[in-house]
Every structure is written in structure tokens, then in C-alpha cells.
């Protein structure tokens, strides 16, 4: 059964996710790195050009509430981002896409896109990912280290404490052999 890509989940490049008989690649840059929630046959680090990981989304559900929104990651334009690419077998693509939409498109602050990523083994693949919609009311833009730490420290949502999300993200970024000095400063402020 073919999936429909109408409404707020339009694929920006017009090519769609790919044919239903193909395996699906998913690019994770936040909690998908350590908690994908779907079956996959391959997992590799990958670099996405043109976007960077940023605490730029006000979370009203998973890590905050409408009254006290938390901050979660979004892919914002500019730079590049190293994350994890997951290969999902063709037989699992429809349930995986449905799961990801339920998880990532709760408030439609993200745009579902397929974008080219470079895997650590040298291959280039197109991967499904979620890019922040800068026009959405939950887009926080660029925030200071101090502001981010204050918001993260006080916020809690359906998926738990915002502090746990941010510190876990940094731990997993370090496990990948990467550094994020801005995020390291935020976490350092959390422990003051």
C-alpha cells in the first residue's frame, strides 16, 4: 500500500520517501540515536550537510508542557550534523514511517523530509528525517547557553525530565566520538 504525503508531512524535494519496495533509511540526530523504537538491519554514523543539531524546539508534550515548555533538538539550517542512519527493511517501512510520524509530528513543528546523508563507510543514501519548521510557534530559534539551561532545568513532559533528555543526548554524542561545545556548556550549567 502506498503512503500519502499530503498535508504537513509533504516531502520537500518532491521525490517522496522512495518506492515502497525499497529499504528505508532514517537519520536520527536526537533521541532517535539511542532510542529509535523501530527495527533496523544496519546502523551507521552519517553526516547530513546543510543542517545542524540545535536545541531550538519548545517541547509542549515530550519534555515540557504548554505552561512550561522544554527544549528539544531540531535540525536547523546551516552547517552539518553527524547523527545515526538506520536501515529499515522494506517489509518494515510502512509501520516504521507510521511510528515516526506519531512520535515526531505530534504538533507538526517538524517537516518530514528525505535528504542525502553520507555514511561512515562512504556510501551516500537518502534518509527520512525531521527538520524544524522555522515558521512554527514552537521554533525557539537560537537561544543562549544560560537560557537553554534554565528552561531545561525546570521542564518535564510525558517522556520525562528535560534534563535527562539533554544529558543523555550529550552522553551519546560523546559515545559517537564527537564533541558539541555549546551543548557541553549547557550541561555544565545544569550541574551548577
N, C-alpha and C positions, 0 to 999 in steps of 0.2 A: 504494500500500500504506500503510495507516495505521500509525503508530508506537504502540507500547505505552508507557505512562507509569507502570509499576508499579515497586515497589521503591524504592531510594534516590533515584531521579530523579523522584519524584512532583512534579507541578506543584502548588504550594501553593494557588493560587486556585481550583483545580477546573475551570478552563476549558480547560486544556491549552494547547499552543503556538498553536493555531488550526487552521483547516481546511487539509488537505493541498494544496488548490488555491491557497491564498494565498501571497503573498510572505512571507518570514520576516525579521523584524528581530532583530539580535543586538546587545546592548550590551556593549562592551568597556571595561574600566577599568584593566587592567594590560597585559600583553604583547600582548593582542589589539589594542590601539591601534596598535602598529607592526608586528605580525606576525600578522595574522588567520589566514592559512593556508587561506582559502576564497575563492571568487569572490563578488563582490558588484557590484551595479549602482549603488549610491548609498552615500555615506559622509558623515555629518554629525556635528558635536558634538551631544551631548544631555545633559540633566540628569535624573538619577534622584533622586527625593525619598525620604526615609526611611532611606537607607543612605549610608555614606561609605566611601571607599577607605582601607584600613589595612594595614600590614604586620603581619598578625595570624594568618598561617597558617605553621606549621612545615612546610617542604618536605623530604620524605624522598626525593624522586625527582628532580624537575627542577632544583632549586637547592641540594640538600643530600643527605644520606644519613641512614639511621636513626641512625647513630652521631653524626653532626654535621649535624643538620638546619639548613637555611637558613630564611630568612623570605621569604614572597611575599605578594602582595596578596590580600585578600578584601574583599568588601562586607560591612561590619559595620553593625549597626543604628544609626540616629540620623543626623541631618544630611542632607547631599545629596552627590552625586558627579557631576562632569562627566566624561564619557568620550566614546567614539565609538559611534555607532549605524551599523550596516551593514545595508543592504537586500539580501537574498539572493533571487534569483528563485525562484518556486515550483518550477521544474524541478530546482533545486539544493538544496532544503530538506532532503530526507531524507539525502543524503550529507553535507551541512553539519552537521546535528544529530549524525549518527554520528561525524563527525570531532571535533566539540566534546566529545562525551561521552568519547571516547577520550582527548582531551587534558586535559579538566578534571575528570573523575571517576575518575582513577586510584586514589585512596584514599578517595573519597566524602566528603572534607572539605567539599565544596561541595554545596549544594542547587540543583538546576536549577529556575528559576522564570521565569515571564513577568510582567513588571512594566511599568507605564506610564512612559514617558520623554517628555520634551519636547524636540523637535528645535530647532535654532537657527533654522529657518525658521518656527517657530510651531506646527507640527503636533505632535499627541500620538499616539504609537503604543505598542503593547505589544511589548516586546522580550524575547527569551530572554536570560537572564543567569545568573550563578552566584554565590550568596550563601553566605557561610561558615556552616557548621553549628556553632553555639557549644557544642554538646554533644560534638563530636568531639574525640578526644585530640590532634589536631594544631592545635586552636584555641589560639593563644598569648595571646589577649586583648590588653589594652593593655600595650605594652612601652615602656620609656624609650628616649630617643634613644641613650644610651650602650650599653644592652643590644642594641638593634637593630643599631647599627654594629658591635659586637663579633661578633655572630652572622653578619652579612652578610660581614664581612671574612674570616672563616675558612671559609666554606661554598662547596661546589662540588658540582654534581649532573650528571645526564645531559644537561641543556640548557646547562651551562656554569657559570661563576662567578656566585655570588650578587651580587657587586659589579657585574658587568656588567648584570645584570637591574635592579638598583635605580637605577644611574646612567642607564641607558637610559630607564627609566620617568620619571625626573625631567626628562631632556632632552626627551622627547616631551610631557610635561605643560607645560613651558615653551614648546615649539613651538605648543601649542594656545592660548598666551596666558594661561596660568594660573599661579598660584603655589601652593606647598604648603610652608609654612614648616617644618613638622615634618620632612618628607622632606628639605628643604634642609639642615636641621641634621644629619640622619643622614649625608647625603652629605659634608657638611663634616667630620664626624668620621672618615669613611673616608680622607680626604686628610691627616690629621694624622700 
